[in-house]
Amino acid sequence: MRVLLLTQAFNSLSQRLWLELTEAGHEVAVEFDVNDAATRRAIDRVRPDLLLAPFLKRAIPTDVWRALPCLVVHPGPPGDKGPSALDRAVQEGAPEWGVTVVQAVAEMDAGPVWAHRRFPMRAATKSSLYRREVTEAAVSALTEALERFERGLGPALPDNGPEPMRPALPQAERAIDWGRMTTAEALARIRAADGMPGVRDELEGHAVWLHDAHPAQATGAPGALIGRGDEAILRATADGAVWIGQLRVTLPGEARTLKLPAVEALRLLGVALPPRVDRPGEPSKVEAERHGDIALIRFPFHNGAMNLGRCRALEAAIRQAAGGDARSILLTGGAEFWSNGIDLATIEASDSPAETSMELIEAIDDVCLALLEARDKWVVSLMRGNAGAGGVFMALAADEVLARDGVVLNPHYKNMGNLYGSEYWTYLLPRRLGHEGARAMMETRLPLSARGALKLGLIDGLIEADADAAEAEALSRLRARLDDPGFARDLAEKQARRDRDEAQKPLARYRAEELERMRLNFFGFDTSYHVARYNFITKVPKSRTPNYLARLVRTG
């Protein structure tokens, strides 16, 4: 079919559905929901058989849904209606939730139901549930809905039930009463607002929005800041405490708001920091474990962003594992993200974004170098969550690259102001795709599925499991490799290849050439990167749909 994907943003769900549709052989164009006139022009241009809306913040125009079947992906089970569906489910502690593919009619979320799926709720943030359970349920439900549509079977249910639409969840109902509420209640509210809009609160007279909350083993005067870690702050509740990893704040003397690691946000606001404490559960920490001959390293960084502290901690963990007696190193990132490269929010908040950009590129290059210099270990990257930009190329520094089926990769830099990129990609990518293949990939701006990456040769294997089970499967596969009689030969071949490559062109030269181009991006006359970064971090609304998304694409 010919499908128009109408969306507020090309987010994780929209990208996953775009990939599923194109790989199934449908012709798909994307249109950002900028205004009604733009939507109508896109329909005239594309002439779709169907309009699909995976992420909208306003109603589809009446004349559009009357003239064209429009299917909306609603993050709630049949009968649920309203813009804060998943927020309410998390805050109210629903034991299960779902996704409904509903046809657009005059009343929001009330039309015929083409398909639906249910899933048990995890104790997790709204964003985590959205990226994992909601996305998988949406893919499954949409597959059924499209099959029904193509076969002319019609909707599965005549309407989405008689229940009234519930309004958007206001900040008044999200607010935390720190003197009365328990850790569980505070967690539920912050987790329900994760991503956007956050929970509005106040610290030392400053308005802040709370994000990235985790339970903590500590006590104190309810509401008080009782400690801090590397990035997170510890705040007491009525019966315990929570770690708060991220704060969205308005910087002094500015109108813009930025979401930053909580400790850094308080520093910028001039708030006195509580004393450093060592308590389990602090978010965005590197985790190292030993599993027999395998050194396992997780790095569940918030949104997959790599700031200086995170890069240094990950590099140290890799070098410690490389210097030990383990025979292999397995890196599994986080369950939500593998890595999305340098931390743009930290750069945006710095006194010199150009200098900070350069500092972070050097730091993530050091992480890649640590992997490449682990010569007597078999290094495996497992991308359990989505990855983008330099994070994808960091994974390629391993000897073997695996990905969980369903992961979405964005192996390019161009969308961030035509960045050239580093992370030794000029060495790592041609090894897998050849020079022409590497050049073609670096010119693209489109996402790539894990299945597509395997087909291209960008990765070496797929694991069909959820994030937790994928790690266990990777450990099992790696143990089998270590026990294989051919392992010693494989390791020797790796070392010999690295020696040949180094003799032909040293890694230091690849890095110097890449950083020379990056320095032009950061300090040169072309400010495209700085404009793109500012627009991305401050969420400047799109004024139009980029041409690379608007054109019809079919890859199946």
Disulfide bonds with the S-S distance in Angstrom:
none
